């Protein structure tokens, strides 16, 4: 990215070279050409870039926190699911035992 100081230096040098020459029209055309080229490049200032970089950093930090929370919730869900399955299986086994005991008594 070009710095504003670099653009000003180029402008100053072009002005200096062309200041006393009959090429004032060329200077105007070069300025307009450069201004048009820089406009088409869709450049941002350093301040705008720094702000966006800070926003991106905060977003990354929030993403990491959320990923950690999701992992914790997934672990709790997995643990809860295993407990539920184990509980269901043990109650099912107990019911079968009672049914078997009832059948033997008859």
C-alpha positions as a Python dict, from the first residue, in 0.01 Angstrom:
ca = {
    (1, 'X'): (0, 0, 0),
    (2, 'X'): (119, 346, -79),
    (3, 'X'): (162, 589, 203),
    (4, 'X'): (23, 943, 175),
    (5, 'X'): (376, 1078, 228),
    (6, 'X'): (500, 883, -75),
    (7, 'X'): (221, 1030, -285),
    (8, 'X'): (307, 1378, -160),
    (9, 'X'): (676, 1322, -239),
    (10, 'X'): (594, 1211, -593),
    (11, 'X'): (367, 1511, -635),
    (12, 'X'): (633, 1749, -502),
    (13, 'X'): (902, 1609, -733),
    (14, 'X'): (675, 1624, -1036),
    (15, 'X'): (582, 1981, -944),
    (16, 'X'): (946, 2075, -894),
    (17, 'X'): (1052, 1935, -1231),
    (18, 'X'): (762, 2086, -1418),
    (19, 'X'): (730, 2412, -1222),
    (20, 'X'): (903, 2640, -1470),
    (21, 'X'): (849, 2433, -1781),
    (22, 'X'): (574, 2482, -2036),
    (23, 'X'): (444, 2139, -1938),
    (24, 'X'): (189, 2261, -1680),
    (25, 'X'): (-84, 2079, -1871),
    (26, 'X'): (116, 1757, -1844),
    (27, 'X'): (143, 1809, -1466),
    (28, 'X'): (-231, 1854, -1437),
    (29, 'X'): (-289, 1544, -1648),
    (30, 'X'): (-42, 1340, -1441),
    (31, 'X'): (-210, 1453, -1118),
    (32, 'X'): (-552, 1360, -1251),
    (33, 'X'): (-418, 1027, -1378),
    (34, 'X'): (-260, 946, -1039),
    (35, 'X'): (-569, 1052, -847),
    (36, 'X'): (-786, 837, -1072),
    (37, 'X'): (-553, 536, -1036),
    (38, 'X'): (-547, 564, -656),
    (39, 'X'): (-925, 594, -644),
    (40, 'X'): (-965, 276, -848),
    (41, 'X'): (-727, 88, -620),
    (42, 'X'): (-982, 120, -339),
    (43, 'X'): (-716, 192, -78),
    (44, 'X'): (-786, 235, 293),
    (45, 'X'): (-605, 450, 543),
    (46, 'X'): (-374, 300, 802),
    (47, 'X'): (-618, 402, 1075),
    (48, 'X'): (-905, 218, 904),
    (49, 'X'): (-683, -87, 859),
    (50, 'X'): (-577, -83, 1225),
    (51, 'X'): (-938, -54, 1343),
    (52, 'X'): (-1043, -349, 1130),
    (53, 'X'): (-747, -551, 1254),
    (54, 'X'): (-855, -485, 1616),
    (55, 'X'): (-1212, -586, 1534),
    (56, 'X'): (-1085, -907, 1377),
    (57, 'X'): (-870, -985, 1682),
    (58, 'X'): (-1166, -936, 1921),
    (59, 'X'): (-1381, -1155, 1696),
    (60, 'X'): (-1118, -1431, 1702),
    (61, 'X'): (-1102, -1413, 2082),
    (62, 'X'): (-1481, -1440, 2110),
    (63, 'X'): (-1479, -1732, 1867),
    (64, 'X'): (-1224, -1918, 2078),
    (65, 'X'): (-1435, -1862, 2392),
    (66, 'X'): (-1749, -1985, 2215),
    (67, 'X'): (-1569, -2291, 2079),
    (68, 'X'): (-1460, -2376, 2433),
    (69, 'X'): (-1816, -2342, 2562),
    (70, 'X'): (-1949, -2562, 2281),
    (71, 'X'): (-1689, -2827, 2367),
    (72, 'X'): (-1793, -2817, 2733),
    (73, 'X'): (-2161, -2849, 2640),
    (74, 'X'): (-2086, -3138, 2404),
    (75, 'X'): (-1895, -3315, 2681),
    (76, 'X'): (-2185, -3262, 2925),
    (77, 'X'): (-2432, -3387, 2669),
    (78, 'X'): (-2221, -3694, 2598),
    (79, 'X'): (-2187, -3765, 2972),
    (80, 'X'): (-2560, -3711, 3024),
    (81, 'X'): (-2644, -3939, 2732),
    (82, 'X'): (-2419, -4215, 2868),
    (83, 'X'): (-2575, -4183, 3214),
    (84, 'X'): (-2923, -4197, 3065),
    (85, 'X'): (-2837, -4504, 2858),
    (86, 'X'): (-2674, -4675, 3158),
    (87, 'X'): (-2975, -4592, 3376),
    (88, 'X'): (-3216, -4720, 3114),
    (89, 'X'): (-3014, -5037, 3065),
    (90, 'X'): (-2995, -5108, 3439),
    (91, 'X'): (-3367, -5049, 3490),
    (92, 'X'): (-3437, -5275, 3192),
    (93, 'X'): (-3214, -5547, 3344),
    (94, 'X'): (-3388, -5513, 3682),
    (95, 'X'): (-3728, -5548, 3515),
    (96, 'X'): (-3612, -5861, 3333),
    (97, 'X'): (-3487, -6009, 3662),
    (98, 'X'): (-3823, -5943, 3826),
    (99, 'X'): (-4006, -6095, 3531),
    (100, 'X'): (-3781, -6403, 3544),
    (101, 'X'): (-3835, -6440, 3920),
    (102, 'X'): (-4212, -6408, 3871),
    (103, 'X'): (-4205, -6679, 3604),
    (104, 'X'): (-4009, -6918, 3829),
    (105, 'X'): (-4250, -6867, 4119),
    (106, 'X'): (-4547, -6963, 3905),
}
